[in-house]
């Protein structure tokens, strides 16, 4: 859908401020207060209905020279895409060059997170040359957390020459205390808006020709408490009262809540109107905005223009909106409309009211105002008509207003929806993307609609739509954890979809990439994910692009490209902002960063990222993320020699598990920790699990279980069996680009040969592992193998001619926990790396930058001989002979 099409579908009367009456009183003190707000970011005009909020802001706008934009909000604007489309369209009345990029992003099938589309808008606003004001009327209608977060973001980054005014009945959820503390907020409350005596006298003179006595004005003020609407209602009633007795009765009746008073007084005003006007009011009071031809369509007459003009002249709680185009639009005040609606439901039967909405729906459709056409058809329960309109709406807007579509379709009985495959498929997507995608209940709710659409498209032999549905099924089952089924759907969809499709082929390739990754075919996975990312980028699907980036980062991790993987995950965290569902993306990226930090043996940073991932998983009820983060945290505890805590953590994960698909990986981690705790005799349960040939296990999971089994056999003294277990896995990993797996398998092979007393082969395997591991920055792969690996590394050190590998092996030995190397005897082959003093660390940091001894002495304000002494001590402690070797060793030991 083009930007122009999107804007053409707007209700342009929502962008019109009310037109001012000529008889308004001037409230200079309040206008000055609004003027003061121009030096701040935000003004909030907050008071109950009838206090003159909109009138005041309209008067201010009309009396000042700055440019302004206006949006009249209602409860239907709680769809973020709809809300921001109106806001941007309003701002474009200031300058037509504003917001083009933002509108384009808002028209994608899956809306972007708010920071993505608001950033270019803010940049556009920064180019404004003159002060401008954006007014959002009836902001209390907005309850969406996502919209409030976006508005907060906009306010936070608002350029200096743009100011926002909110007109609302209640204070908005926009971090107002922070804005107050920063002096970035001006507030106008009900207390400010209440009429004082001078205001009341001026107002009453404009609405009542006869002069009122001072006591009467005093009583009016006391009874209404300065409430503008109350004064107007009283004034209207006074027009028909002559005697003192009538006034006394009126004053006495004005008690209790304003709502009941309003009902009573408006009924009096209503019944004072001619019969033709009464009929007009009863039939049109249900509609938020009116124009003459709409009123004629609803009432079946041709006097709409005449009555609307008369009502406005009589100040009968109706106001004309600013003119745009050929039509003149009006609206009733909320108070007046609600009261007349109450009367209408008493005096008109339900069938007639239903017919009024049906007539309005036809008029809206004929004027291409589909939102209101659908709303009124649904109120009339004309479901067949509503369905046809929604289908047209989707053709124009796609699915970029999920919340609005979900609300509409939720009002239609399911049997009415099922015969229409397009609507069924759209509703299934709305449900998935607007509710908990991981919950089994979500999949169950979606299934009837997918089944109905699939049956229809199969019967029509519609390959394209059937392919889209299969791709979507793949997404649903993927999030449900049924990966094998997701893989099947993805492959089937690619056979059905046309080559030019970008969105659905991109989605399916994303799943196919995950399949290749878990099948151990890293290079195939990389090819698929790069194509998927390109297609999803072309489709402007930010969620799919983020998922592709996650997958690519995991591929890079398996390839040993830790730096690139780290950068990609940092990018994901910075871009996955806005939509609450993007907390899942942030969580997975945090977990990936934790794994990278863990591999580098930076356990503090690994724990920090893991806990963040765990919290995000809990916040989103994302069990997969919680399980993966829990397992990673257990690995960290184990690395810190707290194996008991690690095992207890895994037990607690099993106790909270809802989806059995997540159980297998927990069981594998438990088995590994049993081996580390020398509790391998209790692993019969696990051996039975992995030997069950009926289970459909992914290749990477099978590899993980093979490696754990090899460790178990080594601990059991069955080195030959361990070698048979891992036979072929080194080559498989190497051929398919799984560098991590290749190093792990080489380490296990070396440990098995060592246990089998075959030193030459053990040395050959560990040297190959060290060579690849050093090149890729691997540490925990070696350290997690514990005391046996420490013993092997110690044994090979004296005979290594390759100084780089010797330094790497020495650094690894230095990084083992004291418990892991406690069994090693102190011999000439044992590596000792003494701790450096604080002064030696300072010298080392300067040494590796290339400074001479004299320069270092000058920097630290000591003698050159002192520096020479420190350098000798550093070389001895690090077991090196040159600055280059010192730099390498310092890097390995993270001393810099």
Order of alpha helices (4+ residues) and beta strands (2+ residues): alpha-alpha-beta-alpha-beta-alpha-alpha-alpha-beta-alpha-beta-alpha-beta-alpha-alpha-alpha-alpha-alpha-alpha-alpha-beta-alpha-alpha-beta-beta-alpha-alpha-alpha-alpha-alpha-alpha-alpha-alpha-alpha-alpha-alpha-alpha-alpha-alpha-alpha-alpha-alpha-alpha-alpha-alpha-alpha-alpha-alpha-alpha-alpha-alpha-alpha-alpha-alpha-alpha-alpha-alpha-alpha
